Amino acid sequence: MSTQFDHVSVVKKSNVYFDGQCVSHTVQFENGTKKTLGVILPSDQVLTFEAHVPERMEIISGECRVWMGESEEAELFRAGQSFYVPGESMFKIQAQEVLDYVCHLEG
């Protein structure tokens, strides 16, 4: 598994959500695809995100609980795992510890 992305452009302005609980930067690749690289801080707060395009969330480090759509059942994800979010849907996430992630925008 590669630990870096080569030959990319990075949008300087950060994406800040939930009063700084989640911060990410957008990375643009030569072929036009985009990813976001971010950190979610541990909290008792559950964060709700809307996905307009399909996304694959790759957990780089940390641990989180994820609820897909309106599900009451959370699934635990750790470093080295990923989960898929369909386009035009939502998910909830709660970081158990500092969570580094890559969001692969697939739409």
N, C-alpha and C positions, 0 to 999 in steps of 0.2 A: 504494500500500500504506500503510495506516494505521500510525503509529508509536506509538499508544497505545490503551488500552481505556478507554472512558468508562462511567460509571454502573455500577460494579462494587463488590463487597465483596472484601476481601482477608483471608485467614486470617492472623493475626499470627504464629503459630508456624510456623517454617520446617520443611521436610522436608529432613533431612540424611542422605545416603547415603555409604557407603564412606569413613568417617572424614573427611568433609568434602570429598571429591573432587567431589561433586555436591550442590548446595543449590538448593532451589526453594521457591516460595510458591504456594499455591492461590488462584486468582481465581474468584469466583462471580459469574455474570451474572444480571440481573433475570429472564431467561427460564428459569433453573434450570441452564443449562449451566455447565461448569467447565473451566478450563484451568490448567496450571501454568506458571509462568515461572521459568526456572532458569539456572544456570551450571554447566558441568562444566570442571574444571581440567585442563590438559594433563598427561599422565602416560604412562608405559610400561604402566600397568595397564589391562586391558580390563575394563570394568564390565558386569555382566549384570543386566538388568532384566526383570521379568515384567510383561506387560500383561494385565490382567483384562478390560478393555474395549478396543475399537478406539481407536487413537491415531494422530494425525498429528503428527509431530515437524517443526516449522518451525525451520530454522536461521537465527537473526538475525545472528550474527556468528561468525567462527571457521571451523574445519574439523574434520571427524571421519571416522573409518572406522566402518562399521556392518556387522555380521553378523546376518542374519535367521535366527531359529530355530537349527538345528544346522548351518547352512551354514559351509563352510570358506572361502568367497569373501567378502571384504569389499568394500563399495562406498564410495567417497569422496563426502562431501557437504560443500558449502560454503555460506556466507551466501547467502540468497535461495532455497535449495533446501529441499525437505522430503521425508520418507519416511513411509510408512504401515506401521503395525504392527497386524496382526489381533488381535482379542480372544482371550484364553486362549492366548497365545503368549509368546515371549521374544525379546529381541534383545540383542546385545552392542555396546558403543560404546566408542571410544577417541578422546579429544580430542587433536588434533594441536597445537592452540593453545587459548586460552581460548574456550569455546564458550557463546554465549548462545542459548537456545532457548525456544520456546513449544510446550508439549505440549497439543494440542487433544484433549480427551477426548470421543470420539464415541459413547460407549455409555451 
